[in-house]
Amino acid sequence: MKWLPEAEEAVNKVPFFVRKRVKARVEKEAAAAGRPVVSLADVKTTQKRYISNMKKEVKGYQLDTCFGPSGCPNRAIDSSPLLARVETVLKNADLPGFLHEQVGDNLKFHHEFRLTIADCPNACSQPQIKDIGIIGACLPAITEAECTDCAACVDVCKEDAIEIVADRGPQIDMGACLSCGQCIPVCPSGTLTEGQCGYRIQLGGKLGRHPQLAREVPGIFAEDQVVEMVKSCLDYYKQNSRKGERFAQLMTPVAFAELSRQLSRL
């Protein structure tokens, strides 16, 4: 739907974590009223109704993803199947009911559990500042195919994690590698191939008055493991959160270390 410039400017001032939801609601209400173009008046009308009925709009969680499904060339993995499974887990957790018990009628969007999936380490969907951040990962593996010393892998690696050594071919610094997988398709000889592919998991990120970056659970995890990890995090959240306390607020260094050990065993 077409938007007038002043309407676009107004909706862009809405907090980013609800902007997508508000914009969709504006378009839906404008279309229902038979208007082909969204005006500033449409935005203001919807915003007013949205704020006054906020507790009815809160669905208990926010699930975001990156631009990967739209054809992003940087994807380390296709997370579409995982996205659907994670949303099912979030819906089944009855987070609106849990939050209503904890917060009552003062329920706001900032109480919602936030989870995001990014298909590569570029992390466009900002997993580092979400309760749970899931990042697609694909480690390169070295085969026995003879290296041509073309150095295409060295050129494409933004982390300077690959070095071509005479008579040994590519050598990878796994401590510097971010598992983006970009070196694999540029290798003409097949010396580099896909190794372990899956997801990195980060916990406890948030913005607000006391922001903190998420901490990473060591390892790369398969889709089934990630689904079970999300379930375990939701169980931990519901067992320990009181009065709308965010999962990220619960993730003290001690709590993260304990939960991280539990998740790594799944």
N, C-alpha and C positions, 0 to 999 in steps of 0.2 A: 504494500500500500504506500502511496506517495505521502510524504510529510512536508509541511511548510517549514522553512528555515527556523522560524521562531519556536515552532513546536519541537523540532529536533534539538535546539539549544536547551529548551526547558527540560526535556527528558534526559539529556546528558548530564544534568545536574543532580539527578536522582542517585542515591548511593549505589555504587556498582554492584553490590551483592543482591539488590532487588531490581536493578534497572531492566534486565531482560524480562522479568515477570511483569513489571509495570508497563513496559512498552507493548507487550503482547496484549495486556488488558485494554490499553488505550485503543489499539487497532481493532480489537474485538467489539468494543462498545461503539466505536465510530462506524464500523461496518454495519452493526445492528441498527444504527440510527439512519442508515442509508447514505452516509457521507463517504465519498471516494477519496477524500484528502483529509489528513489529520491536521487540525488547527491547534493553536495554543489553548483555545477554550476547551477543546477535547482533553488535552493533557491535564489542565487544571481541574476539570470536572472529575476525571478518573482518579487523580491523585487525592482529591478530597474524600472521595468515596472509599478509596483504598486505605487511607490512614484511619478513617473512622471505623472501618470494619477489619482492622488489622488482625485481630485474634482469629477471625474466621478465615483469613487468607493464609495463615501460617500452616504449613503442611508438615512441619516437624524436621525437615531436612532440606538441604540444598545440594544438588548433584550437578556438577559441571563437567564438561569435557573440552578438549581443544579443537583446533580446526582439522585434525587428522582425517576424519571421515569425509571432509570436503575435497580431499585430494592433496593434502600436504606432502611434499616430497621428502620431508625429514622423518617420517614415521619409522620408528624402530620396530613397532609391532601394531597389529590391528586390534584395537581394544574394544571394538563394537560388541562382540559377544560378552565380554566382561562387564561392560556398561549396563547391558540389559539385566545380567544376573545380580549386579550390585544394587540396581534400583529395586529389584524384587525383594532383596534382603532388607533394604531400608523401609519399604512399604510394609513388610511383614513384622517389622519391629514395633509398630504402633507408637512411633515417636510423638505424634500429636497427643495421644492419650497420656503418655508418660509426662510430657511437658506440662500438660494441663494439671496433672496431679501435683507437680512440683511448683508451678508458678501461679496457677489459678487464672483469673481473668486478665492478669497483666502480661499476657503472652505477646512477645514481640519477635520480629524477624531475627534479631541478634541472638535469640535463644536457640535457633535451629542448628542441628548437627550439619556440619559442612564437609563434604567429600568431593574430591575432584580427581579426574583421570587425565593424564597427559600422555600422548603417544611417543614422546621422545624427551630427552633432557632439556630441550629448549623451554619446556614447561610453560607454554603460553597460558594455560588455565590456572597458573599460580598454586601448584600443590604445596609449596613451602609455607603458605599462610592459611592452610586449611586443617581441620581436625584430623582428617586422613588424606594424604596425598599419594596417589598411585602414578608411577612414571614408567612408561614402556622402556624396556632395555633389551639389547641384543649384543652379547659379547662376541668379538671376533675370535676365531680359532685358526691356528696355523696348520695347513695340510702338508703333505709330502710333495706337492706339486712344485716344480722348480720356479723360483722367483726370477723375473726378468730384470729386476733392479730398476723398474720404471719410476718408482717412488710416488706413484699416484696416491697410495695410501698415506704417505707422509704429507703430501700436499693437502689432502682433504681433512686431515685430523686437526681440529681446532685446539686440541689439548696438548699437542706436541708429544703424544704418547707413543708414537711409532718411530723406529729408527731402522734403516736398512744397513745391515752389517754384512760385509763382504763374505761370501761363501756360506752365509747363514740365513740370508734373507731378512724378512721383517721380524723385528723384536718388539714386543709390546710391553709397555709399562702399565701393568694392570692397576697400579695405584693411582695413575693419572687418567686412565680410560674411564669415560662416563657411560660406556655401553650404548652409544648412539647407533652403532652399526653402519655408519656412513662409509667406512673404509672397505666394507665387504663388496658392494656392487662395483666399485671402481677398479678392483683388482682383475686385470685381464688374464692372468695365468691360473686363477683359482687357488693361489697360495693361501689366500685368506677366505674363510668360509664362515657360515653361521655357527657359533658355539651355543652357549646357553642363552636362551631367549625367554623373557618373562617380564616381571615387573619389580621395580624397587618400591619400597613402602616407607613413607614418612609420616610421623605422628606428631600432633600437638602444635601445629602452627596457628597463629591468629594475629589479627590486627587489634585496634582498639586502644584503650588507655595504657595497657601493659602488653605491647606486642611481643611476639616471640616467633622465631623460625622453627619449623618442624625439625625433629631429629629423625635420622634414618635408621631403620632396622637393618642390620647387616645381611646382605644376601640378595639374590634374585629369585623370585618366587613364581611358580606356575599359577595359571588361572584358578584352578581349584583351591590352591593354598590361599590365594588372595581373598577369595570368597569366604573361606573359613576364618581368616584373619579379621575381615570386616565384621563378621558375626561376633567374634571374641571381643573386639573393641567396643561394639555396641553393648554387649553384656556387661563389660567393665564400666562403661559409661552409666548404664542404668542402675548398676549396683552402688555406684559411688557418687553420682551427681546429686546435689541437693539445691533446691530453689533456683533452678535454671542455670546452674554452673556448667560452663562449656567443658567438653571433653579435653580441649587444649589446656584449660585451667587445671585439670587434674594431672596433667603430664609434667609433674615435677621430675627432676633428674632421677630420683630414686624410683618413682612410679614408672617412668619410661623404661628404666633398666629392667625392672621386674616384668613388665608387660612384654618387652622386647624378647626376653628369654622365653617366655611362654609362647609367643607367636612363632619364634624360630623353630619350635618343636612340632608345629602343626604339619 
